[in-house]
Amino acid sequence: MRAVSFRRLDLAEVDWTELDAFADRTVYQTRPWLEFLVRTQKADPVLAAVSSGRRHLGYFTGGVVRRYGVRILGSPFPGWTTAYMGFNLRSDADRPDVLAALPAFAFGELRCAHLELMDRRVTLETARSLGFEHRRYQTYEIDLRRTEAALFAAMTSACRRNIRKAERNGVTVEEAHDPDFADDYHAQLRDVFAKQGLVPTYGVDRVRALIDCVHPAGRVLLLLRARNAAGRGIATGVFPAFNDTMFFWGGASWRPDQIERPNEVIQWYAMRYWKARGISRYDMGGAGAYKEKYGPATMTVPWLRRSRYEFIAPLRDTAKKTVRTVQRVRGLVQGRR
């Protein structure tokens, strides 16, 4: 195979319909999601055609940001509330060969000093063989191709009882389209984090940006609100989907109302909603023991990173610890108010 090369494209000239037709495409690679990253991360979006000689192999999607004075290529980068990006490739393309050529593009043409990537189809074996540093991103996945009865039966008995209890007690789920949804969701999220003495890692403006950028772009973002029998909103959930996969972007509820089990009915509603629209897989967006009750399988994807200079890796680790410390301090201050 001839050497793999990357050619950055002008977003205004891209055939987005052609891109969206790739079988390995995720919602996080779409144009609306890139607009979300521009708005929330001040990212410079990067879309590159990948070739080997005259043979077109596919595309790469990411974004360049500057953190602590360092240019970084993220595809995605931690903190973006964004999952799998990476490549969209023809079925006969060699993904490891394409991945091996990415650092030269990142450190050369894009002038970055660090890159990170999480591509759903890159394996742990590939990451190790190419010498990338990586951490294991663990998530849970549910096969939505099964019947609704089979999906319900796969849940734990306690989860099934909770869904039935919520329905008996008059908890209902609605698809939200109102401008107050972002504020409702984030207020509930703050309440959830307060239980652990923390504050959310992002503000309400990020939720508003997600809705503004992604919600109008066809049926790719499902916003759900659960109400109790009295009609009061008690829980919310955000579920983007594209191609064959739906994701859990976030969910929250008022702590005193969790006894009504609104979170379980929201999850069940979202699964049935996207299943009915041809989605075959539910990626639950990371680990968390509370997700196991829905009967998922465990899935691990490597989150890759490589730095041009040795000092970058320690700097990144220090920044990560600093963010955690600030989050805890803010949580303590919030709890004393």
Steps between C-alpha positions, in 0.01 A plus 500: 500500500629849414555759774184640658454877471258755646368807318309757703172606341310827495179427694300721265587273207439164668232265372340430839249261345784279377665513841182416689455189284806328650396196704742582783381859543390621845298802606820650645648535151209686344509865401253611773717335766811674365309828532427406861875453560580833337255672729588323827871422458609771254621208289632544149321210326713269289367281222760324286480268201708187549671345198759247396646613172200572278276273704251683721463319834265724693510788745629614838304731735630695798571845633801707603492680834757682706538401864769646730665646191521161325332425166308174531321290239203335666288234339353547756677655801398434864255756632322550168200284606558331167576136427621310193643702215807387308455354153232419245659247268413278208444138598822392324720768664757393758411695814833430679694636202288814498538546876878457473515794259295738716781635726694631199191698393432624855857605577582616148232684305281574805799606715363324809713377789251241627222288356224288648260268321218261578375308199240235575662258254859529623586203723724472804730272299541767231573769760772285658655395169536861383648619829226744596451579866142426592249459774206265493166667441239258631139530405187289483314400187149368440396315185176667391437251221324278753128528558371741765399199709854361482653838588272535801569143612877565487471766770535404863178412677540806722528726195187350345311550828613862516376572148163344580484688829567832329228434244249399771581815695423719200853593392491594133771580245475771238720608211619849583529789257467797735773757573493420874633147455868593532438685827291213640762243407794693642321587825431130554859416403632740766281324754642161396860621532430669833431158649871421446622843609578595140379733228437408135798511266315732263249782526151546370635690198641174366158336513347799324771483232438129445130562449555804277755325277382140485128491581386685183711272277238238425405225743838444664451634853227372732421712806280333761331625815323287760209646695336370815126446537458866593668609176822628654825433313718267708762360259659562160710310246696581184543231232671578167493241221627460148545222248451179702593617852331699777692646794431614854642854516364579843219458747398658830219507753401668823626289789175506703310374194729209415273274707249542214754328268487756216851419376407141418190596300696763309760241401231254394319767296823602323588141408158437349495838325827450314439130439176591320704732275746235387775541760654161579750577777497701824835621630438617857780755498753364745521289811279520809366216711146643483491420126544127554135456599395561138663175388787633284820333384834654597707664227852647516648747252854644529528877537829568324749778554841594368718804566766657286702598806567313825382783726144489364384181673585618856339837421181327390488287816555806720221688321264207553572491874454876522157480340393234750627705794319813381182301454516373859579844643207653312281219629601574859432871456163426340407269787567771761275759340 
